[in-house]
């Protein structure tokens, strides 16, 4: 397959990136105790490696930091003034704030060459309101109450203990410990198992920091499946692209959390890391096949940012973190020309417009017991007769190994169908006359208990019993199909179409889908309606449903028109979303970050792809509050900045309904889009080149 406008990457073998030392990953900084065990037993050592005590296999040890009931907050609230700035602009802003009596600081944005300017130190967000009001009155815009890590000096006089299974308390060095298993793994109860070196030591906030030190490739084994697991994205090329991106991000951000005693954390604030318990075979293969490969720009590892779902189009870094990185520029997440495969019906299809009569019950009947030409609106609208149904009933009786009962020619036809399958035997003693009176009109004197049962089970609607006109063939076949479903429940096969015409079921591998020569082809719309079609160009990745015939091959094939459209990033529940707030709910959400008396209006500036670049909240006093970039979705509690909204009602009864798409900051590689590209035949090099324009791959010699 040829991917338009996606050139291949050039792989260079240069020693531009030195051999990588191990990474220190922060596993936790908040707990005051841990229960640990060591594979095959092992030793608890001080951090220099001196043995302190020995653990037997399967023995558990409680590591406890005696905080004497006192712990410092791990975070505080500060006011961010404006969007991220270049260094000179940040310095100028800090000077102006100092002249106003503030004590500002600047904090580098980890993922860009820009700085955030912060002022104030508050234990609670509400305590920032007086300073917020002061700065607002002075004309400062884009004020934001941010939660920041709080630094402090370690407390004195505490003690670190180990408590054994025998409740023996053993003092440990205040500097912390190193857990050394005889095998490979250290287990932290409630967290998981980890390869490499695990250390536990007190931190400045009066809690325990847990650090896992591993080599880069082992780290990736715990990251790639957590960021883009093989069960959700079963494509080797997409996983290889994620492996290169994760490897590059790790190297570019080494030391990002040095103030906390490690390089990076194990959450979405850096990269999600699951240790040994996160590892998967396919992601291991992706890591091994790209070992040592980095995405670079200008000879340096890039800030390989990625997000779950880009909402159909990525954006420029300037709109999110500020600064300028050419490889973090906006690109589309749509193919220039979708890859489609032609399919055709094996029987003549005359009607291709709206077909409101078509249902899954009719399609299933057509797979084994119904001539396909019966699935026509004109025929189905005619009154049904016992002669019409005798053949299909006989076929189903044989299939179900039931006694061949002929259809009664008097009475209600649906009751006759039910008796042909023996349903009259199960109503005595279960159905009650009172239930029949509840469901049925008085004008139906015939077998009211059986009719009530069929209504209760959804075989036929209650209104059908009171109809003055004879039952139509469609209604009768629908009832027949539902009776069949009662005795032989069936769910259609379902899987995604692959390039080679195989299908992949959820959490399964590729498998062939043989089709009968007399295949019936249909399409399912997002509203669930069905229609027969003579042919269809089905996009690779579309969901297919099928019903096999008696001999195995699919007799009916249904293409599901994806409600998320044709984008590469459609394979994610957040491809499109809807969020609704009451007035009070939205105001409470906003007040977490910006203090306002109330909300009069929201005004947004969008780019050409529907992404909100700037949002202005006008409060009930008419004052504007402007937010930019990442703060927009944070202010409104939305998944992404690609959204529009409607309001319903007024005043306190107003409701805000947001329609949007995507999940994340919108920068760099779209993980779902990478999977979509791979489904259409893209290599991992092409995926990386598309989402990081202008990058090169470099491998350590």
C-alpha positions in Angstrom: 0.0 0.0 0.0 1.2 3.5 -0.7 0.6 6.2 1.9 0.2 9.6 0.3 2.4 12.4 1.6 4.1 10.2 4.2 7.7 9.7 3.1 9.9 7.1 4.6 12.3 8.0 7.4 16.0 7.9 6.8 17.7 5.6 9.4 21.2 6.8 10.3 23.8 4.9 12.3 25.6 7.5 14.2 27.0 7.7 17.7 25.1 10.9 18.4 23.4 9.6 21.5 25.7 8.1 24.1 25.0 4.8 25.8 22.2 5.4 28.3 22.7 5.0 32.0 19.8 3.5 34.0 16.7 5.5 34.7 15.3 6.2 38.2 11.5 6.0 38.2 9.5 7.3 41.0 6.9 4.7 42.0 5.3 6.6 44.9 5.9 9.6 47.2 2.8 9.7 49.3 2.6 6.5 51.5 4.1 6.2 55.0 4.3 2.4 54.9 4.8 -0.4 52.4 4.5 -4.2 52.6 7.2 -5.8 50.4 8.4 -9.3 49.4 11.3 -10.5 47.4 11.3 -13.2 44.7 13.2 -16.2 46.1 13.8 -14.3 49.3 16.7 -11.9 49.5 18.1 -9.1 51.6 17.2 -5.7 52.9 20.3 -3.5 52.6 21.2 0.1 53.3 21.4 2.3 50.2 25.1 1.6 49.8 24.4 -2.2 49.6 25.3 -3.2 53.2 23.0 -6.1 54.3 20.7 -5.4 57.2 18.3 -8.3 57.4 17.4 -11.4 55.4 14.0 -12.3 53.9 12.8 -15.8 53.2 10.9 -16.7 50.0 7.3 -15.5 50.2 8.0 -13.6 53.5 6.4 -10.2 53.8 8.0 -7.2 55.4 6.3 -4.0 56.5 8.4 -0.9 55.9 7.1 1.9 58.2 8.1 5.5 58.5 7.2 6.8 62.0 5.9 10.2 61.1 4.6 10.8 64.6 1.3 11.7 63.0 2.7 14.7 61.1 3.1 15.0 57.4 3.7 18.1 55.3 1.5 18.7 52.3 3.0 17.4 49.1 1.5 20.2 47.1 0.4 23.8 47.4 -1.6 26.3 45.3 0.0 29.1 43.4 -1.2 31.6 40.8 0.1 31.3 37.3 0.2 34.7 35.6 -0.4 34.5 31.9 0.5 31.7 29.4 4.0 30.3 29.2 6.6 32.8 28.2 10.0 32.9 26.6 12.8 33.5 29.2 13.1 37.2 28.6 9.4 37.8 28.7 9.1 35.8 31.9 11.8 37.9 33.5 10.1 41.1 32.5 6.8 39.9 33.9 8.4 38.9 37.2 9.9 42.4 37.5 6.5 44.0 37.2 5.0 41.6 39.7 7.8 42.4 42.2 7.0 46.1 41.9 3.4 45.2 43.0 4.7 43.6 46.2 4.6 40.0 44.9 7.3 37.4 45.2 7.1 35.6 41.8 9.1 32.5 40.6 9.5 31.0 37.2 9.2 27.3 36.5 10.3 25.8 33.2 7.7 24.0 31.1 9.1 20.5 30.8 7.8 19.9 27.3 8.8 23.2 25.7 11.5 25.9 25.9 9.1 28.3 27.8 8.6 29.3 31.4 5.5 29.7 33.7 5.5 32.6 36.1 4.0 31.8 39.5 3.2 33.9 42.6 1.8 33.3 46.0 1.9 30.2 48.2 -1.5 28.9 49.4 -2.6 25.8 51.3 -6.1 25.9 49.8 -7.2 27.2 46.4 -9.7 29.6 48.0 -6.9 31.4 49.8 -5.7 32.7 46.5 -8.8 34.8 45.8 -7.6 38.2 47.2 -4.4 38.0 45.1 -6.4 36.9 42.1 -8.8 39.8 42.5 -5.9 42.3 42.9 -4.2 41.1 39.7 -7.5 41.1 37.8 -8.2 44.7 38.9 -4.8 45.7 37.6 -5.6 44.2 34.2 -3.6 40.9 34.3 -5.2 38.2 32.1 -5.0 34.4 32.0 -4.8 34.0 35.8 -4.9 30.4 36.9 -4.8 28.7 40.3 -2.3 25.9 39.8 -1.5 22.9 42.0 2.3 22.7 42.4 4.8 20.5 44.2 5.8 21.9 47.5 9.4 21.8 48.6 10.4 21.7 52.3 13.2 20.5 54.5 13.0 16.9 55.9 11.7 16.8 59.5 14.0 15.7 62.2 13.6 13.0 64.8 11.6 10.4 62.9 12.4 6.8 62.5 12.3 4.1 59.8 11.4 0.6 60.8 11.0 -2.9 59.4 8.3 -5.0 60.9 8.5 -8.7 60.3 5.8 -11.4 60.0 6.6 -12.2 63.6 5.8 -8.5 64.6 9.5 -7.9 65.3 10.4 -4.2 64.9 13.9 -3.6 63.4 15.3 -0.1 63.1 16.4 0.9 59.6 18.8 3.7 58.5 17.1 7.1 58.1 18.6 7.4 54.7 16.5 4.5 53.5 16.9 1.0 52.2 17.7 -1.0 49.1 15.6 -4.2 48.5 17.7 -7.0 46.9 15.8 -10.1 45.8 17.5 -13.4 45.2 15.4 -13.6 42.0 14.5 -10.8 39.6 11.5 -9.2 41.2 10.6 -7.0 44.1 6.9 -6.9 45.0 5.2 -3.8 46.5 1.8 -4.8 47.9 -1.0 -2.8 46.1 1.4 -1.6 43.4 3.0 -4.5 41.6 6.3 -6.3 40.9 9.4 -4.6 39.6 12.7 -5.6 38.0 15.9 -3.9 38.7 16.7 -2.0 41.9 14.0 -0.8 44.3 14.8 1.7 47.0 12.6 3.2 49.7 13.6 6.4 51.6 11.9 9.2 53.5 11.2 12.5 51.6 10.8 16.1 52.6 7.0 15.8 53.1 7.3 13.2 55.8 6.3 10.3 53.6 8.2 7.5 51.7 9.6 7.8 48.2 9.9 4.5 46.3 12.4 4.5 43.4 12.8 1.8 40.8 16.2 1.9 38.9 16.2 0.0 35.6 17.9 0.1 32.3 16.2 2.0 29.5 14.9 -1.0 27.5 13.5 -2.7 30.7 11.8 0.5 31.6 10.1 0.5 28.1 8.8 -3.0 28.7 6.7 -1.5 31.5 5.8 1.7 29.7 4.7 0.7 26.1 1.9 -1.7 27.1 0.6 0.9 29.7 0.6 3.7 27.2 -0.5 1.7 24.1 -1.2 -1.9 25.1 -1.3 -4.8 22.6 -4.9 -5.7 23.6 -6.2 -2.3 22.6 -3.9 -1.7 19.7 -2.8 -5.1 18.3 -0.5 -3.8 15.6 3.2 -4.4 15.7 4.1 -1.3 13.6 2.0 1.0 15.8 3.6 -0.4 18.9 7.0 0.0 17.4 6.3 3.7 16.8 5.2 4.0 20.5 8.4 2.2 21.6 10.6 4.7 19.7 8.5 7.6 21.0 8.6 6.4 24.6 12.4 5.7 24.4 13.0 9.2 23.0 10.8 10.9 25.6 12.6 9.1 28.4 16.0 10.2 27.3 14.9 13.8 26.5 13.3 14.1 30.0 15.9 12.4 32.1 16.2 14.3 35.3 12.8 16.0 34.9 11.9 15.1 38.6 15.4 15.4 40.0 14.2 17.6 42.9 12.1 14.6 44.0 15.0 12.2 43.8 14.3 10.4 40.5 14.1 11.1 36.8 10.4 10.6 36.0 7.3 9.4 37.7 5.1 6.4 36.7 1.9 8.4 35.8 0.5 10.3 32.8 2.4 13.4 34.1 5.5 11.6 32.5 4.9 8.1 31.1 2.7 5.5 32.6 4.9 2.7 33.9 3.7 -0.7 35.2 6.9 -2.6 36.0 6.9 -6.3 35.4 3.1 -6.7 35.7 2.6 -4.4 32.7 4.7 -6.4 30.3 3.2 -8.0 27.2 4.7 -10.3 24.5 3.8 -8.1 21.5 5.1 -4.9 23.1 8.2 -6.7 24.2 8.8 -7.6 20.5 8.2 -4.0 19.4 10.8 -2.8 21.9 13.3 -5.4 20.9 12.9 -4.7 17.1 13.5 -1.0 17.7 16.2 -1.4 20.3 18.4 1.7 20.5 16.3 3.8 18.0 15.6 7.4 18.9 13.6 10.1 17.0 15.9 13.1 16.7 15.8 16.6 15.3 19.1 18.5 14.7 20.9 15.5 16.2 19.1 15.6 19.5 16.3 13.5 20.9 13.0 15.3 20.4 10.3 16.0 23.0 8.4 13.0 21.7 5.0 14.0 23.1 2.0 11.8 22.4 -1.7 11.7 23.4 -4.5 9.1 23.3 -6.6 10.7 20.6 -6.0 13.9 18.7 -9.6 14.7 17.7 -8.8 14.4 13.9 -5.9 16.8 13.8 -2.9 17.6 16.0 -1.9 21.2 16.8 1.3 23.3 17.1 3.2 23.4 20.3 2.9 27.2 20.4 -0.8 26.9 21.1 -0.2 24.6 24.1 3.1 25.1 25.8 4.4 28.0 23.8 7.8 28.0 22.1 8.6 26.6 18.7 9.5 23.0 17.7 9.1 22.3 14.0 8.5 18.6 14.7 5.6 19.4 16.9 3.5 21.1 14.2 -0.1 20.5 13.3 -0.9 17.5 11.0 -4.1 15.8 9.9 -5.2 12.5 11.3 -7.2 11.6 8.2 -5.9 9.6 5.2 -5.7 11.5 1.9 -7.6 8.6 0.4 -8.9 5.9 2.7 -7.9 2.3 1.9 -11.0 0.4 0.9 -11.7 -3.1 -0.2 -14.6 -3.9 -2.6 -17.4 -6.3 -1.6 -20.4 -7.4 -3.6 -23.6 -9.2 -2.8 -24.0 -12.7 -4.3 -27.7 -12.3 -4.9 -29.7 -9.6 -6.7 -30.5 -6.6 -4.5 -33.1 -4.3 -6.0 -33.8 -1.8 -3.2 -31.0 0.3 -1.8 -32.8 3.3 -0.2 -34.3 3.4 3.2 -35.4 -0.1 4.3 -37.2 0.3 7.6 -38.5 -3.2 7.4 -35.0 -4.8 7.6 -33.9 -6.3 10.9 -31.3 -8.7 12.3 -34.1 -11.3 12.8 -34.8 -11.2 9.1 -31.2 -11.3 8.1 -30.7 -14.3 10.3 -33.7 -16.1 8.8 -32.3 -15.3 5.4 -29.0 -17.1 6.3 -30.7 -20.5 6.6 -34.5 -20.5 6.2 -35.7 -17.7 4.0 -35.2 -17.0 0.3 -33.3 -13.7 0.0 -35.7 -12.3 -2.5 -38.3 -12.2 0.3 -36.4 -9.3 1.9 -38.1 -6.7 -0.2 -40.4 -4.1 1.2 -43.3 -4.8 -1.1 -43.5 -8.5 -0.4 -43.0 -8.0 3.3 -45.9 -5.5 3.5 -48.4 -8.1 2.3 -50.6 -10.0 4.7 -48.9 -13.2 6.0 -50.5 -16.7 5.5 -49.7 -20.1 7.0 -48.5 -21.2 3.6 -45.8 -18.4 3.5 -44.4 -19.5 6.8 -44.7 -23.3 6.6 -41.4 -23.7 4.8 -39.2 -21.6 7.2 -41.0 -23.1 10.2 -40.2 -26.7 9.0 -36.5 -25.8 8.4 -36.2 -24.4 11.9 -38.0 -27.3 13.5 -35.5 -29.7 11.8 -32.6 -27.5 12.9 -33.7 -27.5 16.5 -34.7 -31.2 16.4 -38.3 -30.4 17.3 -41.4 -32.3 16.5 -42.7 -31.3 13.0 -46.0 -29.6 14.0 -47.9 -28.0 11.2 -49.1 -24.4 11.5 -52.7 -24.0 12.6 -54.8 -22.3 9.9 -57.2 -20.6 12.3 -56.6 -18.0 15.0 -53.8 -15.5 15.4 -50.8 -16.4 13.2 -48.2 -15.5 15.8 -49.9 -17.8 18.4 -49.8 -20.6 15.8 -46.0 -19.9 15.3 -45.5 -20.2 19.0 -47.4 -23.5 19.3 -45.4 -24.9 16.4 -42.3 -24.6 18.6 -44.1 -25.8 21.8 -44.2 -22.6 23.7 -47.8 -23.3 24.9 -46.3 -25.9 27.3 -44.5 -23.3 29.5 -47.2 -20.8 30.3 -49.4 -22.8 32.6 -48.7 -22.0 36.2 -46.4 -19.1 35.3 -48.5 -16.6 33.4 -51.5 -15.2 35.2 -54.8 -13.8 33.9 -54.0 -10.6 35.6 -50.8 -10.2 33.5 -52.8 -11.0 30.4 -55.3 -8.2 31.3 -52.3 -5.9 31.9 -50.7 -6.5 28.4 -53.7 -7.4 26.2 -56.9 -5.9 24.9 -60.2 -7.5 25.9 -60.9 -8.2 22.3 -58.3 -11.0 22.2 -60.2 -14.0 23.6 -57.8 -16.6 22.2 -55.1 -18.2 24.4 -54.5 -15.0 26.4 -51.8 -16.6 28.6 -49.6 -17.5 25.6 -50.2 -14.1 24.1 -49.2 -12.4 27.3 -46.0 -14.5 27.5 -45.0 -13.5 23.9 -45.6 -9.9 24.6 -43.6 -10.0 27.9 -40.7 -11.6 26.1 -40.8 -9.0 23.3 -41.7 -11.4 20.5 -44.5 -9.2 19.4 -45.5 -5.7 20.5 -48.7 -5.3 22.6 -50.2 -3.1 19.9 -50.2 -5.9 17.4 -52.9 -7.8 19.2 -55.4 -5.0 18.8 -54.7 -4.3 15.1 -57.7 -4.6 12.9 -55.6 -5.5 9.8 -54.1 -8.9 9.3 -50.5 -9.3 10.4 -48.0 -8.6 7.7 -45.3 -11.0 6.5 -42.7 -8.8 8.0 -44.3 -8.9 11.4 -44.8 -12.6 11.2 -41.1 -13.2 10.2 -39.9 -10.9 12.9 -41.9 -12.9 15.4 -40.5 -16.1 13.9 -37.0 -14.8 14.2 -37.5 -13.9 17.8 -39.0 -17.3 18.7 -35.8 -18.8 17.1 -33.7 -16.5 19.2 -35.5 -17.7 22.4 -34.6 -21.3 21.6 -31.2 -20.8 20.0 -29.7 -17.5 21.1 -27.2 -16.1 18.6 -24.9 -13.1 18.5 -23.4 -12.2 15.1 -19.6 -12.6 14.6 -17.9 -9.2 14.8 -14.4 -8.0 14.0 -12.3 -5.3 12.2 -11.5 -5.6 8.5 -7.8 -6.0 7.8 -5.8 -5.2 4.6 -5.7 -8.9 3.6 -9.5 -9.3 4.0 -9.0 -11.2 7.2 -10.8 -9.9 10.4 -9.7 -9.4 13.9 -12.1 -10.0 16.7 -11.8 -8.0 19.9 -8.8 -9.3 21.9 -8.1 -11.9 19.2 -5.7 -12.4 16.3 -6.3 -12.2 12.6 -8.5 -14.9 11.1 -10.0 -15.6 7.7 -13.6 -14.9 7.0 -14.9 -17.3 4.3 -18.1 -16.1 2.5 -20.8 -18.0 0.7 -21.3 -17.4 -3.0 -24.9 -16.3 -2.2 -23.6 -13.7 0.3 -26.1 -11.1 1.4 -24.4 -7.7 1.9 -25.8 -5.0 4.2 -24.8 -1.8 6.0 -25.7 -0.8 9.5 -26.0 2.9 10.2 -25.0 4.5 13.5 -28.7 4.5 14.6 -28.8 0.8 14.2 -30.9 0.7 11.0 -30.0 -1.8 8.3 -30.2 -1.8 4.5 -29.2 -4.3 1.9 -26.7 -3.1 -0.7 -25.5 -4.6 -4.0 -21.9 -3.6 -3.3 -19.8 -1.6 -0.9 -16.2 -0.2 -0.7 -15.4 -1.0 2.9 -12.7 1.0 4.6 -10.0 -1.1 6.2 -10.6 -0.9 10.0 -14.4 -0.8 9.7 -16.3 -3.2 12.0 -17.9 -6.1 10.2 -20.7 -8.4 11.5 -21.6 -11.7 10.0 -24.0 -14.6 10.2 -22.7 -18.0 9.0 -24.9 -20.3 7.0 -25.4 -24.0 7.6 -22.0 -25.0 6.0 -19.9 -22.4 7.9 -19.1 -19.5 5.5 -20.7 -16.2 6.1 -24.1 -16.0 4.5 -24.8 -12.4 5.6 -22.1 -9.7 5.9 -22.9 -6.4 7.5 -20.6 -3.4 7.4 -21.0 -1.1 10.3 -20.7 2.6 9.3 -18.4 3.9 12.0 -20.1 6.7 14.0 -16.7 8.2 14.4 -16.2 8.5 10.7 -13.1 7.8 8.5 -10.2 9.3 10.6 -7.2 7.2 11.7 -8.1 8.0 15.3 -11.6 6.6 15.2 -10.7 3.5 17.2 -11.1 5.0 20.6 -14.2 5.7 22.8 -13.1 9.4 23.0 -13.0 9.9 19.3 -16.2 11.9 19.9 -17.8 12.7 23.2 -20.6 14.7 24.9 -20.4 16.3 28.3 -23.3 18.1 30.0 -23.2 20.4 33.1 -25.9 22.2 35.0 -25.1 25.9 35.7 -24.1 25.0 39.3 -21.8 22.1 38.2 -20.0 24.3 35.6 -19.5 27.1 38.0 -18.1 24.7 40.6 -15.7 23.3 38.0 -14.5 26.8 37.0 -14.0 28.0 40.6 -11.4 25.3 41.1 -9.1 27.3 38.9 -10.5 30.8 38.5 -12.6 32.7 41.0 -15.7 34.2 39.4 -19.0 35.3 41.0 -21.0 33.6 38.2 -20.9 32.9 34.4 -22.5 35.2 31.9 -21.0 33.8 28.7 -18.2 31.8 27.2 -16.4 33.0 24.0 -13.9 30.9 22.1 -11.4 31.4 19.4 -11.0 28.3 17.2 -8.4 27.2 14.7 -9.4 25.8 11.3 -9.8 22.3 12.8 -12.2 23.2 15.6 -9.6 23.3 18.4 -10.2 26.1 20.9 -7.0 28.2 21.1 -8.3 30.9 23.5 -11.3 30.9 25.8 -12.8 34.0 27.5 -15.2 33.5 30.4 -17.3 36.6 31.0 -18.5 36.7 34.6 -21.8 38.1 35.8 -20.1 41.4 36.5 -19.0 41.7 32.9 -15.3 41.0 33.7 -13.4 38.8 31.2 -11.2 35.9 32.3 -9.1 34.5 29.5 -7.4 31.1 29.5 -5.2 29.5 26.8 -3.9 26.2 25.7 -3.9 23.3 28.2 -5.8 25.4 30.8 -9.0 25.5 28.6 -9.9 21.8 29.0 -8.7 22.0 32.6 -11.0 24.9 33.4 -14.1 23.2 31.9 -13.3 19.6 32.9 -13.2 18.4 29.3 -11.0 15.7 27.6 -9.7 18.0 24.8 -9.8 21.4 23.4 -11.7 20.3 20.2 -15.3 21.3 21.2 -18.3 23.4 20.7 -21.3 23.9 23.0 -25.0 24.6 23.2 -26.9 26.1 26.2 -30.4 25.2 27.1 -32.5 27.2 29.6 -31.7 30.4 31.4 -30.3 31.5 34.7 -29.9 28.9 37.4 -31.7 26.3 35.2 -29.3 26.8 32.3 -27.5 23.6 31.1 -24.2 23.6 29.1 -23.9 20.8 26.6 -20.4 20.3 25.1 -19.8 18.2 22.0 -16.1 17.4 21.3 -13.6 14.9 20.1 -10.2 13.7 21.2 -8.4 13.2 24.5 -5.1 14.9 25.3 -3.0 18.0 24.6 -3.1 17.5 20.9 0.7 17.5 20.4 2.9 15.0 18.6 1.9 11.4 18.0 -1.8 10.4 18.2 -1.7 6.9 19.7 -5.0 5.9 18.2 -4.1 7.5 14.9 -0.8 5.5 14.8 -2.9 2.3 15.1 -5.2 3.5 12.3 -2.2 4.2 10.1 -0.8 0.8 10.8 -4.1 -0.9 9.9 -3.7 0.8 6.5 -0.2 -0.5 6.0 2.0 2.3 7.4 5.4 1.3 8.9 6.5 2.6 12.2 8.9 4.9 10.4 6.1 6.4 8.3 4.0 6.8 11.4 6.7 8.7 13.2 7.5 10.9 10.2 3.8 11.8 9.9 3.3 12.9 13.5 6.8 14.3 14.0 7.6 16.1 10.7 11.2 16.3 9.8 12.6 13.9 12.4 15.3 11.3 11.8 15.9 7.9 13.5 19.3 7.4 15.0 20.6 4.1 16.5 23.4 3.7 19.0 26.3 1.8 17.3 
